[in-house]
Amino acid sequence: MDGIINVFKPKGITSYDVIRMIKKILNIKKVGHTGTLDPNAGGVLPVCVGNATRLSEYILNSKKEYIGELTLGYETDTQDGDGNVIKYSDKIVEEEEIKMAFEGFKGEIEQVPPMYSAIKHNGKKLYELAREGINVERSPRNVTVYDMNIIEIHENKVLFKVLCSRGTYIRTLCNDIGTKLGTYGYMSYLLRTKVGNFVIEDGMSIEELEKKVKNNKFEDFLIPMDEALQDWNFVNVNDEDCFKLMNGLTIDLWGDLKEGLNRVYCQDKFLGIGNIKSHNNVNMLKMKKVLCKR
């Protein structure tokens, strides 16, 4: 069984809880998710099954879209609603100021990862150290906010939609916007609506998945591996070249092809991921990951 499941993770459970449930439902060990979604957040969690686990790194690098809520005037120790309030300000911020602040966080920005995160420091996760009352210095990281729009402002709450790169902490974004406005802020709500090509409208609950499996309707939830890479370039090779590629050889291709990673097909059957390098107007293709059954 190879493919991807677009799971809707409910609020209140961890991403690893979802993996454990799916392993039990499918009775399969080779299952992995493509990027942790906080326990207090719900939404899209693509889960790779079987050979598709080898695609995890590519889905992990995909753009992600969220709907979040920023509550102004308060700072919590976790930067979200699960933490304890540690700072308060009664400053009134005008709507126009809020809109300008949001505009200022578009593009490439620096973020200092929160202490309550799964990043490791000397082999230990930061949130474990935070629970022990230990605070360590964290280096800022560059992330990209491709787009961010305010949906609604009501009193001290700002509902917004954001499209961002891997590694962006929406909690930290809320905290930093609060600071920019001369007050405080924390993330009071988070819903992940998109990861790469996987959208929330197509998401399936664990309960729905269990019913489909009991009725042997695997085609209703198991998404073919190549659909995760639909925005990639692709090449189609003949049987002779397919044999060479599957045996680790490099083949020459002609035509206007894109260098770098490509989806590779043989007579429309998905083989896996290949890498194209061009030299003297000749395209050389070698498989990077063979994902089909040999």
C-alpha positions as CSV (number, residue, x, y, z in Angstrom):
1,M,0.0,0.0,0.0
2,D,1.6,3.2,-1.2
3,G,0.1,6.7,-1.3
4,I,-0.8,9.8,0.7
5,I,-3.8,10.4,2.9
6,N,-5.1,14.0,3.3
7,V,-6.0,13.8,7.0
8,F,-8.0,16.5,8.8
9,K,-6.3,16.6,12.2
10,P,-8.7,17.7,14.9
11,K,-7.7,20.1,17.7
12,G,-6.5,18.4,20.9
13,I,-4.4,15.6,19.6
14,T,-0.8,15.5,18.4
15,S,0.4,14.7,14.9
16,Y,2.0,11.5,16.3
17,D,-1.4,10.5,17.7
18,V,-2.7,10.6,14.1
19,I,0.2,8.4,12.9
20,R,-0.4,5.8,15.6
21,M,-4.2,5.7,14.8
22,I,-3.5,5.3,11.1
23,K,-0.9,2.5,11.7
24,K,-3.5,0.7,13.7
25,I,-6.4,1.2,11.2
26,L,-4.3,0.2,8.2
27,N,-2.3,-2.4,10.0
28,I,0.9,-1.1,8.5
29,K,4.1,0.1,10.0
30,K,5.5,2.4,7.3
31,V,3.5,5.6,8.0
32,G,4.8,9.1,8.5
33,H,3.5,12.7,8.5
34,T,4.9,15.6,6.6
35,G,5.3,18.3,9.2
36,T,4.1,18.6,12.8
37,L,0.8,20.5,13.5
38,D,0.5,21.8,17.0
39,P,-1.9,19.9,19.3
40,N,-4.0,23.1,19.8
41,A,-4.3,23.5,16.0
42,G,-6.5,21.6,13.5
43,G,-6.4,21.2,9.8
44,V,-4.5,19.6,6.9
45,L,-2.0,16.9,7.8
46,P,-0.8,14.9,4.8
47,V,0.2,11.4,5.9
48,C,2.5,9.2,3.7
49,V,2.0,5.5,3.6
50,G,4.4,2.8,2.4
51,N,6.8,3.9,-0.3
52,A,5.3,7.4,-0.2
53,T,7.2,8.1,3.1
54,R,10.2,8.7,0.8
55,L,8.3,11.8,-0.5
56,S,7.9,13.3,3.0
57,E,10.9,15.7,2.6
58,Y,9.4,17.2,-0.6
59,I,5.9,17.7,0.9
60,L,7.5,19.1,4.1
61,N,9.1,21.8,2.0
62,S,5.8,22.9,0.4
63,K,4.1,26.2,1.1
64,K,1.6,26.2,3.9
65,E,-1.6,28.2,4.3
66,Y,-3.2,28.9,7.7
67,I,-6.1,30.9,9.1
68,G,-5.0,32.3,12.5
69,E,-6.3,34.6,15.1
70,L,-4.1,37.2,16.9
71,T,-5.3,38.4,20.3
72,L,-3.7,41.7,21.2
73,G,-2.8,43.0,24.7
74,Y,-1.5,39.8,26.2
75,E,1.7,37.8,26.0
76,T,1.8,34.1,27.0
77,D,4.8,32.0,27.8
78,T,4.0,29.6,24.9
79,Q,2.9,32.4,22.5
80,D,-0.5,30.7,22.1
81,G,-3.7,30.3,24.1
82,D,-2.4,27.2,26.0
83,G,0.2,29.1,27.9
84,N,0.1,31.4,31.0
85,V,-0.3,35.1,30.5
86,I,3.0,36.8,31.5
87,K,2.5,40.3,30.2
88,Y,-0.5,42.6,29.7
89,S,-1.1,46.0,28.1
90,D,-4.2,48.1,27.8
91,K,-3.0,50.1,24.9
92,I,-5.6,50.7,22.2
93,V,-4.4,50.0,18.7
94,E,-6.1,51.5,15.7
95,E,-7.2,49.3,12.8
96,E,-5.0,51.3,10.3
97,E,-2.0,50.6,12.6
98,I,-2.8,46.9,12.6
99,K,-3.1,46.8,8.8
100,M,0.2,48.5,8.3
101,A,1.9,46.1,10.8
102,F,0.6,43.1,8.9
103,E,2.0,44.5,5.6
104,G,5.4,44.9,7.2
105,F,5.6,41.1,7.9
106,K,5.2,40.1,4.2
107,G,8.2,38.7,2.4
108,E,11.4,37.2,3.9
109,I,11.5,37.8,7.6
110,E,13.6,36.7,10.6
111,Q,12.0,34.7,13.4
112,V,13.4,33.5,16.7
113,P,11.9,30.0,17.3
114,P,9.8,29.8,20.4
115,M,11.0,27.9,23.5
116,Y,7.9,25.8,23.3
117,S,8.9,24.0,20.1
118,A,10.3,20.7,19.0
119,I,13.6,22.1,17.9
120,K,16.5,20.3,19.7
121,H,19.2,21.8,21.8
122,N,22.0,19.5,22.9
123,G,19.8,16.5,22.1
124,K,16.8,17.8,24.1
125,K,13.7,19.4,22.7
126,L,13.2,23.0,23.6
127,Y,9.8,22.5,25.0
128,E,11.2,20.0,27.5
129,L,13.8,22.5,28.6
130,A,11.0,25.2,28.9
131,R,9.0,23.0,31.1
132,E,12.0,22.7,33.4
133,G,12.2,26.5,33.5
134,I,15.3,26.6,31.4
135,N,15.6,29.3,28.7
136,V,18.3,28.9,26.0
137,E,19.4,31.4,23.4
138,R,18.0,30.6,19.9
139,S,19.4,31.9,16.7
140,P,17.0,33.7,14.3
141,R,15.9,31.9,11.2
142,N,14.8,33.3,7.8
143,V,11.3,32.3,6.7
144,T,9.1,33.7,4.0
145,V,5.5,35.1,4.3
146,Y,4.3,34.9,0.7
147,D,1.0,36.5,1.4
148,M,-1.0,37.6,4.5
149,N,-4.4,39.2,4.6
150,I,-6.6,40.4,7.4
151,I,-10.1,38.8,7.3
152,E,-11.7,40.6,10.2
153,I,-10.8,42.9,13.2
154,H,-13.1,42.8,16.2
155,E,-12.0,44.6,19.3
156,N,-8.6,43.2,20.2
157,K,-8.8,40.1,18.0
158,V,-7.5,39.9,14.4
159,L,-8.5,37.0,12.1
160,F,-6.1,36.5,9.2
161,K,-5.0,34.2,6.4
162,V,-1.3,33.6,5.8
163,L,0.6,31.7,3.1
164,C,4.2,30.9,4.3
165,S,7.3,28.8,3.9
166,R,8.3,25.7,5.9
167,G,9.5,26.5,9.4
168,T,7.3,29.6,9.9
169,Y,5.8,29.8,13.4
170,I,2.4,31.5,13.3
171,R,2.6,31.8,17.1
172,T,5.8,33.8,16.8
173,L,4.3,35.8,14.0
174,C,1.5,36.9,16.3
175,N,3.9,37.6,19.1
176,D,6.1,39.7,16.8
177,I,3.2,41.7,15.3
178,G,2.1,42.5,18.9
179,T,5.6,43.8,19.7
180,K,5.6,45.8,16.5
181,L,2.4,47.5,17.5
182,G,3.9,48.5,20.9
183,T,1.7,46.0,22.8
184,Y,1.6,42.2,23.2
185,G,0.0,39.5,21.2
186,Y,-0.6,35.7,21.2
187,M,-2.1,33.2,18.8
188,S,-5.6,32.4,20.0
189,Y,-6.6,30.1,17.1
190,L,-5.0,28.2,14.2
191,L,-6.3,26.2,11.3
192,R,-4.0,24.8,8.6
193,T,-6.0,25.0,5.4
194,K,-3.4,23.9,2.8
195,V,-0.1,22.0,2.5
196,G,1.3,22.1,-1.1
197,N,-1.5,20.6,-3.2
198,F,-3.5,19.2,-0.2
199,V,-6.4,21.4,0.8
200,I,-8.7,21.3,3.8
201,E,-11.9,20.8,1.6
202,D,-10.5,17.3,0.7
203,G,-9.4,16.4,4.2
204,M,-10.7,13.2,5.8
205,S,-11.3,12.6,9.4
206,I,-9.9,9.6,11.2
207,E,-13.5,8.3,11.7
208,E,-14.2,8.6,7.9
209,L,-10.9,6.8,7.2
210,E,-11.8,4.0,9.5
211,K,-15.1,3.5,7.7
212,K,-13.5,3.5,4.3
213,V,-11.0,0.9,5.3
214,K,-13.7,-1.4,6.8
215,N,-15.5,-1.2,3.4
216,N,-12.3,-1.7,1.4
217,K,-12.7,1.6,-0.3
218,F,-9.0,2.4,-0.4
219,E,-9.3,4.3,-3.7
220,D,-11.5,6.8,-1.8
221,F,-8.7,8.1,0.4
222,L,-5.3,6.9,-0.9
223,I,-3.9,9.6,-3.2
224,P,-1.3,8.5,-5.8
225,M,2.2,9.5,-4.9
226,D,2.8,11.7,-8.0
227,E,-0.2,13.9,-7.2
228,A,1.9,15.4,-4.4
229,L,4.3,16.7,-7.0
230,Q,1.8,18.0,-9.6
231,D,3.5,21.4,-9.8
232,W,6.9,19.8,-10.8
233,N,8.1,19.3,-14.3
234,F,7.9,15.8,-15.7
235,V,9.4,13.6,-18.4
236,N,8.0,10.4,-20.1
237,V,10.5,7.8,-21.3
238,N,10.2,4.7,-23.4
239,D,10.6,1.1,-22.2
240,E,14.3,0.8,-23.2
241,D,15.2,4.0,-21.3
242,C,13.0,2.9,-18.4
243,F,15.1,-0.3,-18.1
244,K,18.3,1.7,-18.0
245,L,17.0,4.1,-15.4
246,M,15.7,1.4,-13.1
247,N,19.2,-0.2,-13.2
248,G,20.9,3.0,-12.1
249,L,22.1,4.2,-15.5
250,T,22.0,7.7,-16.9
251,I,20.2,8.4,-20.1
252,D,20.4,11.2,-22.6
253,L,17.3,13.2,-23.6
254,W,16.7,15.8,-26.2
255,G,14.4,18.7,-26.2
256,D,13.6,21.7,-24.1
257,L,13.6,20.1,-20.6
258,K,14.0,21.7,-17.2
259,E,17.1,21.0,-15.1
260,G,16.7,19.7,-11.6
261,L,14.2,17.3,-10.0
262,N,11.5,16.0,-12.3
263,R,8.7,13.5,-12.1
264,V,9.6,10.5,-14.3
265,Y,7.1,8.3,-16.1
266,C,7.4,5.3,-18.4
267,Q,4.4,4.9,-20.7
268,D,2.5,7.1,-18.2
269,K,3.4,4.9,-15.2
270,F,5.0,6.9,-12.4
271,L,8.6,5.7,-11.8
272,G,9.7,8.2,-9.2
273,I,11.9,11.3,-9.0
274,G,14.8,11.9,-11.5
275,N,17.4,14.6,-11.7
276,I,18.1,16.3,-15.0
277,K,21.5,18.0,-15.7
278,S,22.2,19.7,-19.0
279,H,25.6,19.8,-20.7
280,N,26.4,20.9,-24.3
281,N,22.7,20.9,-25.2
282,V,22.2,17.3,-24.0
283,N,19.9,16.6,-21.0
284,M,21.2,13.8,-18.8
285,L,18.6,12.0,-16.6
286,K,19.3,9.8,-13.6
287,M,16.9,8.5,-11.1
288,K,17.1,10.0,-7.6
289,K,14.3,8.0,-6.0
290,V,12.6,5.0,-7.6
291,L,9.2,4.8,-6.1
292,C,7.4,2.2,-8.2
293,K,7.4,-1.5,-7.6
294,R,10.2,-3.1,-9.6
